[in-house]
Amino acid sequence: MPRQPKSQHYIQRAYLEAFCDQTPNEKTGVLFLWVHSANHAVRRQIPKECAVENYFYGHELDNGQRSFLGETFLADLESALQAVC
């Protein structure tokens, strides 16, 4: 059975990583983004958790199953572009 990714980025993770604060988290050493919300709240978040929506590129087929063809294609494209970024 093909993998069924639930959490899908609608902005490429490598692109988000380019905007990370260059000072890593003091506890984890991980780079993070400053995320601003509509209510003017500001928080730190790692790129893996930014610009993500469940089943964003998956869609339901007529038989009730989910298709991940779009997600698979875009994930492969993103992997290929990693070398360019």
PyMOL commands that set and color helices and strands:
alter all, ss='L'
color gray80, all
select helices_A, chain A and resi 13-17+47-49+69-82
alter helices_A, ss='H'
color red, helices_A
select strands_A, chain A and resi 7-9+33-36+42-45+52-54+59-60+66-67
alter strands_A, ss='S'
color yellow, strands_A
deselect
rebuild
show_as cartoon
